[in-house]
Amino acid sequence: MKAPFYADHVGSFLRPERIKEARLQKDNGEISAEQLRSIEDEEIIRLVEKQKEAGLQAVTDGEMRRAWWHFDFLAGLDGVELYETEAGIQFAGVQTKAHGIKVTGKVDFTNHPMIEDYKFLHSIKGDHAAKFTIPSPNMLFFRGTIDEKVYPDHEALLQDLVAAYQKAIQAFYDAGCRYLQLDDTAWAVFFSEKGKEQIAARGQNPDELLHTFQRAVNESIAKKPEDMVITMHICRGNFKSTYTASGGYDAAAEVIFGGLDVDGLFLEFDDERSGGFEPLKFVNRPSLKIVLGLITSKHGDLEDPEAVKARIKEAAKWAPLEQLCLSPQCGFASTEEGNLLTEEAQWAKVRHVVSIANDVWK
């Protein structure tokens, strides 16, 4: 079976204390960038071995070199900068650090540091699939601050962004990557009334925006090589075990399940905030894998395996069982702060996914 696998995972893992301390030392000028990278290398090697031991077929670098799941990649694009904002992103009861991204010049992809990050992961993957995660183009298009002098209209930005992503995908492929994931929280704007109010406040039409999101993804991956798998993870926010959005997939279901050209979709389904499985009825091709995020990464309590199997059976009423897979609903550390569970609990969650998947898809 090619990726995504029956037992898979979103990508990020809790940062070990050693990496957190080393990043602080680097910020304080106590160690060099080279020394920090050497420590990161050692911890990524350890992490990859633990993923293999847990029974996963795909391994990631856990996003160990990043502070954010999205800003680090986007800030590495030409014409994009990380900057200090007045306030952080508001989650349920907590705010992130006050950072954002802004477009200050023409967007392009040239010498991006994450190509080297992937090459290191590739060098230690062994016989496993090496999965790398980057944010979807929608995260810059919709969440970034755009200098209107550079891009007076959205269409010009979209075209440059698509071209940059096409270059990025080819660069990862040339580095050996055959399993790439686009992470995207922007779709959640269609899932609730609060989100629709955000769209209206921007003076945009929800239906037009929905199809712009679709274009951004499909055109970005249109030239991907045949033997490269590209999946998408759709999320409602994940910071210190909290969230930003709620609502089912219904309002965008036809586009997400029937209109995106990705090879797989990693979807949150760990609680009532994500709605039911009926939107899966729009899955219209046998090559699309649906990865059910039924195991939460937000706390360490293990779900009843029989209840999880029952939910998989329920989802199979709407999409064929052989097209379904299982994973945690999100990563364990979308930012360097991480979710509120222990490393021991994190690995128990991963083993839980593998065990249940082995029972279901024997």
Secondary structure, DSSP 8 states (H G I E B T S, - for coil): --SS-SB---S-----HHHHHHHHHHHTTSS-HHHHHHHHHHHHHHHHHHHHHTT-SEE--TTTT-SBSSHHHHTTSEEEEEEE-SS--EETTEE--SEEEEEEEEEE-SS-THHHHHHHHHHH-TTSEEEEEEE-THHHHHHSEE-TTT-SSHHHHHHHHHHHHHHHHHHHHHTT--EEEEEE-GGGGGSSHHHHHHHHHTT--HHHHHHHHHHHHHHHHTT--TT-EEEEEE-S--BTTB-S----SGGGHHHHHHH---SEEEEE-SSGGG--SGGGGG---TT-EEEEEEE-SSS-----HHHHHHHHHHHTTTS-GGGEEEEESS-S-SBTT--SS-HHHHHHHHHHHHHHHHHH--
